Amino acid sequence: MPKLDDLLKNKQAAGLLGNSAKLEKLRDAPETQQIFSMLSRSTGGDLEGAAERAAKGDTSQLTDAIRQLMHSPEGAQLIEKMKQNLK
């Protein structure tokens, strides 16, 4: 999983962070909502807690949830659609 510093060095990510309209579009996209729903289910309904633990150094639960998402056909399709929408 890439680190935040690596993402910030990525030109596409940097461009996205500087574009509030695109960020809002991404936040409000149905795919984003579905991804968060899937991640929430994978963390036993405690996505926020998993994110807080990850911020404190315990990334295991969030990493497992993301891995499950990326390996599921539905999750992979949602991520691909999100990528296409960002172009």
Distance bins in CASP14 RR format, pairs under 12 A and 6 or more apart:
PFRMAT RR
TARGET T0000
AUTHOR 0000-0000-0000
RMODE 2
METHOD distances of the structure
MODEL  1
1 7 0 0 0 0 0 1 0 0 0 0 0
1 54 0 0 0 0 1 0 0 0 0 0 0
1 59 1 0 0 1 0 0 0 0 0 0 0
1 60 0 0 0 0 0 1 0 0 0 0 0
1 62 0 0 0 0 1 0 0 0 0 0 0
1 63 1 0 0 1 0 0 0 0 0 0 0
1 64 0 0 0 0 0 1 0 0 0 0 0
1 65 0 0 0 0 0 1 0 0 0 0 0
1 66 1 0 0 1 0 0 0 0 0 0 0
1 67 0 0 0 0 1 0 0 0 0 0 0
1 69 0 0 0 0 0 1 0 0 0 0 0
1 70 0 0 0 0 1 0 0 0 0 0 0
2 8 0 0 0 0 1 0 0 0 0 0 0
2 9 0 0 0 0 1 0 0 0 0 0 0
2 10 0 0 0 0 1 0 0 0 0 0 0
2 13 0 0 0 0 1 0 0 0 0 0 0
2 63 0 0 0 0 0 1 0 0 0 0 0
2 66 0 0 0 0 0 1 0 0 0 0 0
3 9 0 0 0 0 1 0 0 0 0 0 0
3 10 0 0 0 0 0 1 0 0 0 0 0
3 13 0 0 0 0 0 1 0 0 0 0 0
3 54 0 0 0 0 0 1 0 0 0 0 0
3 57 0 0 0 0 0 1 0 0 0 0 0
3 59 0 0 0 0 0 1 0 0 0 0 0
4 10 0 0 0 0 0 1 0 0 0 0 0
4 13 0 0 0 0 1 0 0 0 0 0 0
4 14 0 0 0 0 0 1 0 0 0 0 0
4 17 0 0 0 0 0 1 0 0 0 0 0
4 54 0 0 0 0 0 1 0 0 0 0 0
4 55 0 0 0 0 0 1 0 0 0 0 0
4 59 0 0 0 0 0 1 0 0 0 0 0
5 13 0 0 0 0 0 1 0 0 0 0 0
5 14 0 0 0 0 0 1 0 0 0 0 0
6 13 0 0 0 0 1 0 0 0 0 0 0
6 14 0 0 0 0 0 1 0 0 0 0 0
7 13 1 0 1 0 0 0 0 0 0 0 0
7 14 0 0 0 0 1 0 0 0 0 0 0
7 15 0 0 0 0 0 1 0 0 0 0 0
7 16 0 0 0 0 1 0 0 0 0 0 0
7 17 0 0 0 0 1 0 0 0 0 0 0
8 14 1 0 0 1 0 0 0 0 0 0 0
8 15 0 0 0 0 0 1 0 0 0 0 0
8 16 0 0 0 0 0 1 0 0 0 0 0
8 17 1 0 0 1 0 0 0 0 0 0 0
8 18 0 0 0 0 0 1 0 0 0 0 0
9 15 0 0 0 0 0 1 0 0 0 0 0
9 17 0 0 0 0 0 1 0 0 0 0 0
10 16 0 0 0 0 1 0 0 0 0 0 0
10 17 0 0 0 0 1 0 0 0 0 0 0
10 86 0 0 0 0 0 1 0 0 0 0 0
11 17 0 0 0 0 0 1 0 0 0 0 0
11 18 0 0 0 0 0 1 0 0 0 0 0
12 18 0 0 0 0 0 1 0 0 0 0 0
12 19 0 0 0 0 0 1 0 0 0 0 0
12 22 0 0 0 0 0 1 0 0 0 0 0
12 83 0 0 0 0 1 0 0 0 0 0 0
12 86 1 0 0 1 0 0 0 0 0 0 0
12 87 0 0 0 0 1 0 0 0 0 0 0
13 19 0 0 0 0 0 1 0 0 0 0 0
13 22 0 0 0 0 0 1 0 0 0 0 0
13 23 0 0 0 0 0 1 0 0 0 0 0
13 26 0 0 0 0 0 1 0 0 0 0 0
13 86 0 0 0 0 1 0 0 0 0 0 0
14 22 0 0 0 0 0 1 0 0 0 0 0
15 21 0 0 0 0 0 1 0 0 0 0 0
15 22 0 0 0 0 1 0 0 0 0 0 0
15 23 0 0 0 0 1 0 0 0 0 0 0
15 26 0 0 0 0 0 1 0 0 0 0 0
15 86 0 0 0 0 1 0 0 0 0 0 0
16 22 1 0 1 0 0 0 0 0 0 0 0
16 23 1 0 0 1 0 0 0 0 0 0 0
16 24 0 0 0 0 0 1 0 0 0 0 0
16 25 0 0 0 0 0 1 0 0 0 0 0
16 26 1 0 0 1 0 0 0 0 0 0 0
16 27 0 0 0 0 0 1 0 0 0 0 0
16 82 0 0 0 0 0 1 0 0 0 0 0
16 83 0 0 0 0 0 1 0 0 0 0 0
16 85 0 0 0 0 0 1 0 0 0 0 0
16 86 1 0 0 1 0 0 0 0 0 0 0
16 87 0 0 0 0 0 1 0 0 0 0 0
17 23 1 0 0 1 0 0 0 0 0 0 0
17 26 0 0 0 0 0 1 0 0 0 0 0
17 86 0 0 0 0 0 1 0 0 0 0 0
18 24 0 0 0 0 0 1 0 0 0 0 0
19 25 0 0 0 0 1 0 0 0 0 0 0
19 26 0 0 0 0 1 0 0 0 0 0 0
19 86 0 0 0 0 1 0 0 0 0 0 0
20 26 0 0 0 0 0 1 0 0 0 0 0
20 27 0 0 0 0 0 1 0 0 0 0 0
21 27 0 0 0 0 0 1 0 0 0 0 0
21 28 0 0 0 0 0 1 0 0 0 0 0
22 28 0 0 0 0 0 1 0 0 0 0 0
22 29 0 0 0 0 0 1 0 0 0 0 0
22 82 0 0 0 0 0 1 0 0 0 0 0
22 85 0 0 0 0 1 0 0 0 0 0 0
22 86 1 0 0 1 0 0 0 0 0 0 0
22 87 0 0 0 0 0 1 0 0 0 0 0
23 29 0 0 0 0 0 1 0 0 0 0 0
23 32 0 0 0 0 0 1 0 0 0 0 0
23 86 0 0 0 0 0 1 0 0 0 0 0
24 32 0 0 0 0 0 1 0 0 0 0 0
25 31 0 0 0 0 0 1 0 0 0 0 0
25 32 0 0 0 0 1 0 0 0 0 0 0
25 82 0 0 0 0 0 1 0 0 0 0 0
25 85 1 0 0 1 0 0 0 0 0 0 0
25 86 0 0 0 0 1 0 0 0 0 0 0
26 32 1 0 1 0 0 0 0 0 0 0 0
26 33 0 0 0 0 0 1 0 0 0 0 0
26 35 0 0 0 0 0 1 0 0 0 0 0
26 36 0 0 0 0 0 1 0 0 0 0 0
26 81 0 0 0 0 0 1 0 0 0 0 0
26 82 1 0 0 1 0 0 0 0 0 0 0
26 83 0 0 0 0 0 1 0 0 0 0 0
26 84 0 0 0 0 0 1 0 0 0 0 0
26 85 1 0 0 1 0 0 0 0 0 0 0
26 86 1 0 0 1 0 0 0 0 0 0 0
26 87 0 0 0 0 0 1 0 0 0 0 0
27 33 0 0 0 0 1 0 0 0 0 0 0
27 35 0 0 0 0 0 1 0 0 0 0 0
27 36 0 0 0 0 1 0 0 0 0 0 0
27 82 0 0 0 0 0 1 0 0 0 0 0
27 85 0 0 0 0 0 1 0 0 0 0 0
28 36 0 0 0 0 0 1 0 0 0 0 0
28 85 0 0 0 0 0 1 0 0 0 0 0
29 35 0 0 0 0 1 0 0 0 0 0 0
29 36 0 0 0 0 0 1 0 0 0 0 0
29 78 0 0 0 0 1 0 0 0 0 0 0
29 79 0 0 0 0 0 1 0 0 0 0 0
29 81 0 0 0 0 1 0 0 0 0 0 0
29 82 1 0 0 1 0 0 0 0 0 0 0
29 83 0 0 0 0 0 1 0 0 0 0 0
29 84 0 0 0 0 0 1 0 0 0 0 0
29 85 1 0 0 1 0 0 0 0 0 0 0
29 86 0 0 0 0 1 0 0 0 0 0 0
30 36 0 0 0 0 0 1 0 0 0 0 0
30 37 0 0 0 0 0 1 0 0 0 0 0
30 78 0 0 0 0 1 0 0 0 0 0 0
30 81 0 0 0 0 1 0 0 0 0 0 0
30 82 0 0 0 0 0 1 0 0 0 0 0
30 85 0 0 0 0 0 1 0 0 0 0 0
31 37 0 0 0 0 0 1 0 0 0 0 0
31 38 0 0 0 0 0 1 0 0 0 0 0
31 69 0 0 0 0 0 1 0 0 0 0 0
31 74 0 0 0 0 0 1 0 0 0 0 0
31 75 0 0 0 0 1 0 0 0 0 0 0
31 76 0 0 0 0 0 1 0 0 0 0 0
31 77 0 0 0 0 1 0 0 0 0 0 0
31 78 1 0 1 0 0 0 0 0 0 0 0
31 79 0 0 0 0 1 0 0 0 0 0 0
31 80 0 0 0 0 1 0 0 0 0 0 0
31 81 1 0 1 0 0 0 0 0 0 0 0
31 82 1 0 1 0 0 0 0 0 0 0 0
31 83 0 0 0 0 1 0 0 0 0 0 0
31 84 0 0 0 0 1 0 0 0 0 0 0
31 85 1 0 0 1 0 0 0 0 0 0 0
31 86 0 0 0 0 0 1 0 0 0 0 0
32 38 0 0 0 0 0 1 0 0 0 0 0
32 39 0 0 0 0 0 1 0 0 0 0 0
32 75 0 0 0 0 0 1 0 0 0 0 0
32 78 0 0 0 0 1 0 0 0 0 0 0
32 79 0 0 0 0 0 1 0 0 0 0 0
32 81 0 0 0 0 0 1 0 0 0 0 0
32 82 1 0 0 1 0 0 0 0 0 0 0
32 85 0 0 0 0 1 0 0 0 0 0 0
32 86 0 0 0 0 0 1 0 0 0 0 0
33 39 0 0 0 0 0 1 0 0 0 0 0
33 40 0 0 0 0 0 1 0 0 0 0 0
33 78 0 0 0 0 1 0 0 0 0 0 0
33 82 0 0 0 0 0 1 0 0 0 0 0
34 40 0 0 0 0 0 1 0 0 0 0 0
34 41 0 0 0 0 0 1 0 0 0 0 0
34 69 0 0 0 0 1 0 0 0 0 0 0
34 72 0 0 0 0 0 1 0 0 0 0 0
34 74 1 0 0 1 0 0 0 0 0 0 0
34 75 1 0 0 1 0 0 0 0 0 0 0
34 77 0 0 0 0 1 0 0 0 0 0 0
34 78 1 0 1 0 0 0 0 0 0 0 0
34 79 0 0 0 0 0 1 0 0 0 0 0
34 81 0 0 0 0 1 0 0 0 0 0 0
34 82 0 0 0 0 1 0 0 0 0 0 0
35 41 0 0 0 0 0 1 0 0 0 0 0
35 42 0 0 0 0 0 1 0 0 0 0 0
35 47 0 0 0 0 0 1 0 0 0 0 0
35 65 0 0 0 0 0 1 0 0 0 0 0
35 66 0 0 0 0 1 0 0 0 0 0 0
35 68 0 0 0 0 0 1 0 0 0 0 0
35 69 1 0 0 1 0 0 0 0 0 0 0
35 70 0 0 0 0 0 1 0 0 0 0 0
35 72 0 0 0 0 0 1 0 0 0 0 0
35 74 0 0 0 0 1 0 0 0 0 0 0
35 75 1 0 0 1 0 0 0 0 0 0 0
35 76 0 0 0 0 0 1 0 0 0 0 0
35 77 0 0 0 0 0 1 0 0 0 0 0
35 78 1 0 1 0 0 0 0 0 0 0 0
35 79 1 0 0 1 0 0 0 0 0 0 0
35 80 0 0 0 0 0 1 0 0 0 0 0
35 81 0 0 0 0 1 0 0 0 0 0 0
35 82 1 0 0 1 0 0 0 0 0 0 0
35 83 0 0 0 0 0 1 0 0 0 0 0
36 42 0 0 0 0 0 1 0 0 0 0 0
36 43 0 0 0 0 0 1 0 0 0 0 0
36 45 0 0 0 0 0 1 0 0 0 0 0
36 47 1 0 0 1 0 0 0 0 0 0 0
36 48 0 0 0 0 0 1 0 0 0 0 0
36 50 0 0 0 0 0 1 0 0 0 0 0
36 51 0 0 0 0 0 1 0 0 0 0 0
36 65 0 0 0 0 0 1 0 0 0 0 0
36 66 0 0 0 0 0 1 0 0 0 0 0
36 69 0 0 0 0 1 0 0 0 0 0 0
36 75 0 0 0 0 0 1 0 0 0 0 0
36 78 0 0 0 0 0 1 0 0 0 0 0
36 82 0 0 0 0 0 1 0 0 0 0 0
37 43 0 0 0 0 0 1 0 0 0 0 0
37 44 0 0 0 0 0 1 0 0 0 0 0
37 45 0 0 0 0 1 0 0 0 0 0 0
37 47 0 0 0 0 1 0 0 0 0 0 0
37 65 0 0 0 0 0 1 0 0 0 0 0
37 69 0 0 0 0 0 1 0 0 0 0 0
37 74 0 0 0 0 0 1 0 0 0 0 0
37 75 0 0 0 0 0 1 0 0 0 0 0
37 78 0 0 0 0 0 1 0 0 0 0 0
38 44 0 0 0 0 0 1 0 0 0 0 0
38 45 0 0 0 0 0 1 0 0 0 0 0
38 47 0 0 0 0 1 0 0 0 0 0 0
38 65 0 0 0 0 1 0 0 0 0 0 0
38 66 0 0 0 0 1 0 0 0 0 0 0
38 67 0 0 0 0 0 1 0 0 0 0 0
38 68 1 0 0 1 0 0 0 0 0 0 0
38 69 1 0 1 0 0 0 0 0 0 0 0
38 70 0 0 0 0 0 1 0 0 0 0 0
38 71 0 0 0 0 0 1 0 0 0 0 0
38 72 1 0 0 1 0 0 0 0 0 0 0
38 73 0 0 0 0 0 1 0 0 0 0 0
38 74 1 0 0 1 0 0 0 0 0 0 0
38 75 1 0 0 1 0 0 0 0 0 0 0
38 76 0 0 0 0 0 1 0 0 0 0 0
38 77 0 0 0 0 0 1 0 0 0 0 0
38 78 1 0 0 1 0 0 0 0 0 0 0
38 79 0 0 0 0 0 1 0 0 0 0 0
39 45 0 0 0 0 1 0 0 0 0 0 0
39 46 0 0 0 0 0 1 0 0 0 0 0
39 47 1 0 1 0 0 0 0 0 0 0 0
39 48 0 0 0 0 0 1 0 0 0 0 0
39 49 0 0 0 0 0 1 0 0 0 0 0
39 50 0 0 0 0 1 0 0 0 0 0 0
39 51 0 0 0 0 1 0 0 0 0 0 0
39 54 0 0 0 0 0 1 0 0 0 0 0
39 61 0 0 0 0 0 1 0 0 0 0 0
39 62 1 0 0 1 0 0 0 0 0 0 0
39 63 0 0 0 0 0 1 0 0 0 0 0
39 64 0 0 0 0 0 1 0 0 0 0 0
39 65 1 0 1 0 0 0 0 0 0 0 0
39 66 1 0 0 1 0 0 0 0 0 0 0
39 67 0 0 0 0 0 1 0 0 0 0 0
39 68 0 0 0 0 1 0 0 0 0 0 0
39 69 1 0 0 1 0 0 0 0 0 0 0
39 70 0 0 0 0 0 1 0 0 0 0 0
39 72 0 0 0 0 0 1 0 0 0 0 0
39 75 0 0 0 0 1 0 0 0 0 0 0
39 78 0 0 0 0 0 1 0 0 0 0 0
39 79 0 0 0 0 0 1 0 0 0 0 0
40 46 1 0 0 1 0 0 0 0 0 0 0
40 47 1 0 1 0 0 0 0 0 0 0 0
40 48 0 0 0 0 1 0 0 0 0 0 0
40 49 0 0 0 0 0 1 0 0 0 0 0
40 50 0 0 0 0 1 0 0 0 0 0 0
40 51 0 0 0 0 0 1 0 0 0 0 0
40 61 0 0 0 0 0 1 0 0 0 0 0
40 62 0 0 0 0 0 1 0 0 0 0 0
40 65 0 0 0 0 1 0 0 0 0 0 0
40 68 0 0 0 0 0 1 0 0 0 0 0
40 69 0 0 0 0 0 1 0 0 0 0 0
41 47 0 0 0 0 1 0 0 0 0 0 0
41 50 0 0 0 0 0 1 0 0 0 0 0
41 65 0 0 0 0 1 0 0 0 0 0 0
41 68 0 0 0 0 1 0 0 0 0 0 0
41 69 0 0 0 0 1 0 0 0 0 0 0
41 72 0 0 0 0 0 1 0 0 0 0 0
41 74 0 0 0 0 0 1 0 0 0 0 0
41 75 0 0 0 0 0 1 0 0 0 0 0
42 50 0 0 0 0 1 0 0 0 0 0 0
42 61 0 0 0 0 1 0 0 0 0 0 0
42 62 0 0 0 0 1 0 0 0 0 0 0
42 63 0 0 0 0 0 1 0 0 0 0 0
42 64 1 0 0 1 0 0 0 0 0 0 0
42 65 1 1 0 0 0 0 0 0 0 0 0
42 66 0 0 0 0 1 0 0 0 0 0 0
42 67 0 0 0 0 1 0 0 0 0 0 0
42 68 1 0 1 0 0 0 0 0 0 0 0
42 69 1 0 0 1 0 0 0 0 0 0 0
42 70 0 0 0 0 0 1 0 0 0 0 0
42 71 0 0 0 0 0 1 0 0 0 0 0
42 72 0 0 0 0 1 0 0 0 0 0 0
42 75 0 0 0 0 0 1 0 0 0 0 0
43 49 1 0 0 1 0 0 0 0 0 0 0
43 50 1 0 1 0 0 0 0 0 0 0 0
43 51 0 0 0 0 1 0 0 0 0 0 0
43 52 0 0 0 0 0 1 0 0 0 0 0
43 53 0 0 0 0 1 0 0 0 0 0 0
43 54 0 0 0 0 0 1 0 0 0 0 0
43 60 0 0 0 0 0 1 0 0 0 0 0
43 61 1 0 1 0 0 0 0 0 0 0 0
43 62 1 0 0 1 0 0 0 0 0 0 0
43 63 0 0 0 0 0 1 0 0 0 0 0
43 64 0 0 0 0 1 0 0 0 0 0 0
43 65 1 0 1 0 0 0 0 0 0 0 0
43 66 0 0 0 0 1 0 0 0 0 0 0
43 67 0 0 0 0 0 1 0 0 0 0 0
43 68 0 0 0 0 1 0 0 0 0 0 0
43 69 0 0 0 0 0 1 0 0 0 0 0
44 50 0 0 0 0 1 0 0 0 0 0 0
44 61 0 0 0 0 1 0 0 0 0 0 0
44 62 0 0 0 0 0 1 0 0 0 0 0
44 64 0 0 0 0 0 1 0 0 0 0 0
44 65 0 0 0 0 1 0 0 0 0 0 0
44 68 0 0 0 0 0 1 0 0 0 0 0
45 51 0 0 0 0 0 1 0 0 0 0 0
45 61 0 0 0 0 0 1 0 0 0 0 0
45 65 0 0 0 0 1 0 0 0 0 0 0
46 52 0 0 0 0 1 0 0 0 0 0 0
46 53 0 0 0 0 1 0 0 0 0 0 0
46 54 0 0 0 0 0 1 0 0 0 0 0
46 61 0 0 0 0 1 0 0 0 0 0 0
46 62 0 0 0 0 0 1 0 0 0 0 0
46 65 0 0 0 0 1 0 0 0 0 0 0
47 53 0 0 0 0 0 1 0 0 0 0 0
47 54 0 0 0 0 0 1 0 0 0 0 0
47 61 0 0 0 0 1 0 0 0 0 0 0
47 62 0 0 0 0 1 0 0 0 0 0 0
47 65 1 0 0 1 0 0 0 0 0 0 0
47 66 0 0 0 0 0 1 0 0 0 0 0
47 69 0 0 0 0 0 1 0 0 0 0 0
48 54 0 0 0 0 0 1 0 0 0 0 0
48 55 0 0 0 0 0 1 0 0 0 0 0
48 61 0 0 0 0 0 1 0 0 0 0 0
48 62 0 0 0 0 0 1 0 0 0 0 0
49 55 0 0 0 0 1 0 0 0 0 0 0
49 56 0 0 0 0 1 0 0 0 0 0 0
49 58 0 0 0 0 0 1 0 0 0 0 0
49 61 0 0 0 0 1 0 0 0 0 0 0
49 62 0 0 0 0 1 0 0 0 0 0 0
49 65 0 0 0 0 0 1 0 0 0 0 0
50 56 0 0 0 0 0 1 0 0 0 0 0
50 57 0 0 0 0 0 1 0 0 0 0 0
50 58 0 0 0 0 1 0 0 0 0 0 0
50 59 0 0 0 0 1 0 0 0 0 0 0
50 60 0 0 0 0 1 0 0 0 0 0 0
50 61 1 0 1 0 0 0 0 0 0 0 0
50 62 1 0 1 0 0 0 0 0 0 0 0
50 63 0 0 0 0 1 0 0 0 0 0 0
50 64 0 0 0 0 1 0 0 0 0 0 0
50 65 1 0 0 1 0 0 0 0 0 0 0
50 66 0 0 0 0 1 0 0 0 0 0 0
51 57 0 0 0 0 0 1 0 0 0 0 0
51 58 0 0 0 0 0 1 0 0 0 0 0
51 59 0 0 0 0 1 0 0 0 0 0 0
51 61 0 0 0 0 1 0 0 0 0 0 0
51 62 1 0 0 1 0 0 0 0 0 0 0
51 63 0 0 0 0 0 1 0 0 0 0 0
51 65 0 0 0 0 1 0 0 0 0 0 0
51 66 0 0 0 0 0 1 0 0 0 0 0
52 58 0 0 0 0 1 0 0 0 0 0 0
52 59 0 0 0 0 0 1 0 0 0 0 0
52 61 0 0 0 0 0 1 0 0 0 0 0
52 62 0 0 0 0 1 0 0 0 0 0 0
53 59 1 0 0 1 0 0 0 0 0 0 0
53 60 0 0 0 0 1 0 0 0 0 0 0
53 61 1 0 0 1 0 0 0 0 0 0 0
53 62 1 0 0 1 0 0 0 0 0 0 0
53 63 0 0 0 0 0 1 0 0 0 0 0
53 64 0 0 0 0 0 1 0 0 0 0 0
53 65 0 0 0 0 0 1 0 0 0 0 0
54 60 0 0 0 0 1 0 0 0 0 0 0
54 61 1 0 0 1 0 0 0 0 0 0 0
54 62 1 0 1 0 0 0 0 0 0 0 0
54 63 1 0 0 1 0 0 0 0 0 0 0
54 64 0 0 0 0 0 1 0 0 0 0 0
54 65 0 0 0 0 1 0 0 0 0 0 0
54 66 0 0 0 0 1 0 0 0 0 0 0
55 62 0 0 0 0 1 0 0 0 0 0 0
56 62 0 0 0 0 0 1 0 0 0 0 0
57 63 0 0 0 0 0 1 0 0 0 0 0
58 64 0 0 0 0 0 1 0 0 0 0 0
59 65 0 0 0 0 0 1 0 0 0 0 0
59 66 0 0 0 0 1 0 0 0 0 0 0
59 67 0 0 0 0 0 1 0 0 0 0 0
60 66 0 0 0 0 0 1 0 0 0 0 0
60 67 0 0 0 0 0 1 0 0 0 0 0
61 67 0 0 0 0 0 1 0 0 0 0 0
61 68 0 0 0 0 0 1 0 0 0 0 0
62 68 0 0 0 0 0 1 0 0 0 0 0
62 69 0 0 0 0 0 1 0 0 0 0 0
63 69 0 0 0 0 0 1 0 0 0 0 0
63 70 0 0 0 0 0 1 0 0 0 0 0
64 70 0 0 0 0 0 1 0 0 0 0 0
64 71 0 0 0 0 0 1 0 0 0 0 0
65 71 0 0 0 0 0 1 0 0 0 0 0
65 72 0 0 0 0 0 1 0 0 0 0 0
65 75 0 0 0 0 0 1 0 0 0 0 0
66 72 0 0 0 0 0 1 0 0 0 0 0
66 75 0 0 0 0 0 1 0 0 0 0 0
66 76 0 0 0 0 0 1 0 0 0 0 0
66 79 0 0 0 0 1 0 0 0 0 0 0
67 75 0 0 0 0 0 1 0 0 0 0 0
67 76 0 0 0 0 0 1 0 0 0 0 0
68 74 0 0 0 0 0 1 0 0 0 0 0
68 75 0 0 0 0 1 0 0 0 0 0 0
68 76 0 0 0 0 0 1 0 0 0 0 0
69 75 1 0 1 0 0 0 0 0 0 0 0
69 76 0 0 0 0 1 0 0 0 0 0 0
69 77 0 0 0 0 0 1 0 0 0 0 0
69 78 0 0 0 0 1 0 0 0 0 0 0
69 79 1 0 0 1 0 0 0 0 0 0 0
69 82 0 0 0 0 0 1 0 0 0 0 0
70 76 1 0 0 1 0 0 0 0 0 0 0
70 77 0 0 0 0 0 1 0 0 0 0 0
70 78 0 0 0 0 1 0 0 0 0 0 0
70 79 1 0 0 1 0 0 0 0 0 0 0
70 80 0 0 0 0 0 1 0 0 0 0 0
71 79 0 0 0 0 0 1 0 0 0 0 0
72 78 0 0 0 0 1 0 0 0 0 0 0
72 79 0 0 0 0 0 1 0 0 0 0 0
73 79 0 0 0 0 0 1 0 0 0 0 0
73 80 0 0 0 0 0 1 0 0 0 0 0
74 80 0 0 0 0 0 1 0 0 0 0 0
74 81 0 0 0 0 0 1 0 0 0 0 0
75 81 0 0 0 0 1 0 0 0 0 0 0
75 82 0 0 0 0 1 0 0 0 0 0 0
75 83 0 0 0 0 0 1 0 0 0 0 0
76 82 0 0 0 0 0 1 0 0 0 0 0
76 83 0 0 0 0 0 1 0 0 0 0 0
77 83 0 0 0 0 0 1 0 0 0 0 0
77 84 0 0 0 0 0 1 0 0 0 0 0
78 84 0 0 0 0 0 1 0 0 0 0 0
78 85 0 0 0 0 0 1 0 0 0 0 0
79 85 0 0 0 0 0 1 0 0 0 0 0
79 86 0 0 0 0 0 1 0 0 0 0 0
80 86 0 0 0 0 0 1 0 0 0 0 0
80 87 0 0 0 0 0 1 0 0 0 0 0
81 87 0 0 0 0 0 1 0 0 0 0 0
END
